[in-house]
Amino acid sequence: SRGINAEYGEVAVFYFRTMYNPWHYPNPEYWTLRRDMELSNAISVPNIAHQIVNMKYFQMLLTQKQFLGRYTSTPEETESIHRLFIDTLSLQLDEEGDRNSQLAIDHPEQYVLKPQREGGGNNIWEDEMREKLMELKSDPARAQFILMKKINPPIIRNRFVKRGVMSEELDTVAEIGLYSVFCSDGPGNVVRNEVVGPLIRTKGSQENEGGVGLGVSAIDSPCFLSKRT
């Protein structure tokens, strides 16, 4: 470990708003810079291990009970969490990958093709997805994608407010997530790990992508009700 110095002294935190996609590393100097950041004394948000775990391939692995069970306490807990997952399928160049690819070619309205990318605007849908899978039929590049069954959330009548102007009422769908805080001081030494609040992104029901940064969806707020017996 070592320090990295900037204009006003040693850097304490690297907060990444870039370095998530291949084109963010246009030459070897960028890879060297990322390596030096990871090996420095500074806190990386996220560090390279957490960034890789967040990729679609690892999300697919977590939908497999055997893999998920490594991180749960009991089989009952594994089963309880697993019920929340949607089908996420491999596209490796093998018999299983061929079957999964054909499923999506035959039923493009039921699946979405996802690359190992973050930030929105990268997924491939419907007829374009079918064409892409047919193009990649025997191409090793197919294994860079995963196939996920589409989620069909309930449609809610809602309005958007943009620059102080309220829209007409329209059909919307929402995606709920959780803000979490995780901090560790090396492998096995967790300093903090907790959920700190919900996040909802709401978009028009006709939209496929859902990125706030893309201007497709908006940050929303949940209203929690106690369960009635």
Secondary structure in CASP SS format (residue, H / E / C, confidence):
PFRMAT SS
TARGET T0000
AUTHOR 0000-0000-0000
METHOD secondary structure of the structure
MODEL  1
S C 1.00
R E 1.00
G C 1.00
I C 1.00
N E 1.00
A E 1.00
E C 1.00
Y C 1.00
G E 1.00
E E 1.00
V C 1.00
A C 1.00
V E 1.00
F E 1.00
Y E 1.00
F C 1.00
R C 1.00
T C 1.00
M C 1.00
Y C 1.00
N C 1.00
P H 1.00
W H 1.00
H H 1.00
Y C 1.00
P C 1.00
N C 1.00
P H 1.00
E H 1.00
Y H 1.00
W H 1.00
T H 1.00
L H 1.00
R H 1.00
R H 1.00
D H 1.00
M H 1.00
E H 1.00
L H 1.00
S E 1.00
N C 1.00
A C 1.00
I E 1.00
S E 1.00
V E 1.00
P C 1.00
N C 1.00
I H 1.00
A H 1.00
H H 1.00
Q H 1.00
I H 1.00
V H 1.00
N C 1.00
M C 1.00
K H 1.00
Y H 1.00
F H 1.00
Q H 1.00
M H 1.00
L H 1.00
L H 1.00
T C 1.00
Q C 1.00
K H 1.00
Q H 1.00
F H 1.00
L H 1.00
G H 1.00
R H 1.00
Y H 1.00
T C 1.00
S C 1.00
T C 1.00
P H 1.00
E H 1.00
E H 1.00
T H 1.00
E H 1.00
S H 1.00
I H 1.00
H H 1.00
R C 1.00
L C 1.00
F C 1.00
I C 1.00
D C 1.00
T E 1.00
L E 1.00
S E 1.00
L C 1.00
Q C 1.00
L C 1.00
D C 1.00
E H 1.00
E H 1.00
G H 1.00
D H 1.00
R H 1.00
N H 1.00
S H 1.00
Q H 1.00
L H 1.00
A H 1.00
I H 1.00
D H 1.00
H C 1.00
P H 1.00
E H 1.00
Q H 1.00
Y E 1.00
V E 1.00
L E 1.00
K E 1.00
P C 1.00
Q C 1.00
R C 1.00
E C 1.00
G C 1.00
G C 1.00
G C 1.00
N C 1.00
N C 1.00
I E 1.00
W E 1.00
E H 1.00
D H 1.00
E H 1.00
M H 1.00
R H 1.00
E H 1.00
K H 1.00
L H 1.00
M H 1.00
E H 1.00
L C 1.00
K C 1.00
S C 1.00
D C 1.00
P H 1.00
A H 1.00
R H 1.00
A H 1.00
Q H 1.00
F C 1.00
I E 1.00
L E 1.00
M E 1.00
K E 1.00
K C 1.00
I C 1.00
N C 1.00
P C 1.00
P C 1.00
I C 1.00
I E 1.00
R E 1.00
N E 1.00
R C 1.00
F C 1.00
V E 1.00
K E 1.00
R C 1.00
G C 1.00
V E 1.00
M E 1.00
S C 1.00
E C 1.00
E C 1.00
L E 1.00
D E 1.00
T E 1.00
V E 1.00
A E 1.00
E E 1.00
I E 1.00
G E 1.00
L E 1.00
Y E 1.00
S E 1.00
V E 1.00
F E 1.00
C E 1.00
S E 1.00
D C 1.00
G C 1.00
P C 1.00
G C 1.00
N C 1.00
V E 1.00
V E 1.00
R E 1.00
N E 1.00
E E 1.00
V E 1.00
V E 1.00
G E 1.00
P E 1.00
L E 1.00
I E 1.00
R E 1.00
T E 1.00
K E 1.00
G E 1.00
S C 1.00
Q C 1.00
E C 1.00
N C 1.00
E C 1.00
G C 1.00
G C 1.00
V C 1.00
G C 1.00
L C 1.00
G C 1.00
V C 1.00
S E 1.00
A E 1.00
I E 1.00
D E 1.00
S C 1.00
P C 1.00
C C 1.00
F C 1.00
L C 1.00
S C 1.00
K C 1.00
R C 1.00
T C 1.00
END
